Amino acid sequence: MGFTGFTNEDFDVFLIDGLEARMEALKETVRPKLEELGDYFAPFISSHTDDEMFVHVAKHARRTINPPKDTWFVRKV
C-alpha cells in the first residue's frame, strides 16, 4: 500500500456516534495505517535499542460500550 499519511477523514472516525460504527471505521481506515507505521519503524527501533520490537495495534476487543476517543500502536514485549 505505501503509507500516504493521515487525512482529516481518518480523524473524523472519532466523531462517529456509536460503538459499532466507530469501531468498524477504525478497523477500515486507521488500523491499517498504524500497522504499516509499526511495521516500518519496528526494525529501526529494534536495531537502535537492542530490544526486539513487536507491533501491537489497539483492538479495543473487550470494549462493549463507550466508543474509543483514540487508538494507538505500541511495543509489545
C-alpha positions in Angstrom: 0.0 0.0 0.0 2.7 2.5 1.0 1.9 4.9 3.8 0.4 8.0 2.5 -0.1 9.8 5.8 -3.2 10.6 7.8 -6.0 12.7 6.5 -8.7 14.7 8.1 -11.1 12.0 7.2 -9.0 9.5 9.2 -9.6 11.6 12.3 -13.3 12.0 11.5 -13.8 8.4 12.7 -13.7 9.7 16.2 -16.8 11.8 15.5 -18.9 8.8 14.5 -21.6 8.1 17.1 -22.0 4.6 18.4 -19.5 1.8 19.3 -20.1 -0.5 16.4 -19.9 2.2 13.7 -16.8 3.8 15.1 -15.0 0.5 15.6 -15.7 -0.5 12.0 -14.4 2.8 10.7 -11.3 2.5 12.9 -10.6 -1.0 11.6 -11.0 0.0 8.0 -9.2 3.4 7.9 -6.9 4.0 10.9 -5.7 0.5 12.0 -4.1 -0.4 8.7 -2.1 2.8 8.7 -0.9 2.2 12.3 0.1 -1.3 11.4 2.0 -0.1 8.5 3.8 2.5 10.6 4.6 -0.1 13.2 6.0 -2.5 10.6 8.1 0.3 9.2 9.5 1.6 12.5 9.9 -1.7 14.5 13.1 -2.9 12.8 14.7 0.6 13.1 13.8 0.9 16.8 14.9 -2.7 17.5 18.3 -2.2 15.9 18.8 1.0 17.9 17.7 -0.4 21.3 19.0 -4.0 21.0 15.5 -5.0 22.0 13.2 -6.8 19.6 10.1 -4.8 18.8 6.7 -6.3 18.2 3.9 -4.2 16.9 0.5 -4.3 18.6 -2.3 -2.0 17.4 -5.1 -1.5 19.9 -8.1 -3.5 19.0 -10.4 -2.4 21.9 -11.6 -6.1 21.8 -13.3 -6.1 25.2 -15.0 -2.8 24.6 -18.8 -3.1 24.8 -19.8 0.5 25.5 -18.3 3.9 25.1 -16.6 4.3 21.7 -12.9 4.9 22.0 -11.7 8.5 21.9 -8.4 7.5 20.4 -6.3 4.5 19.4 -2.6 3.6 19.3 0.1 1.1 18.5 2.8 0.2 21.0 5.8 -2.1 21.5 4.6 -5.4 22.7 7.0 -7.3 24.9 
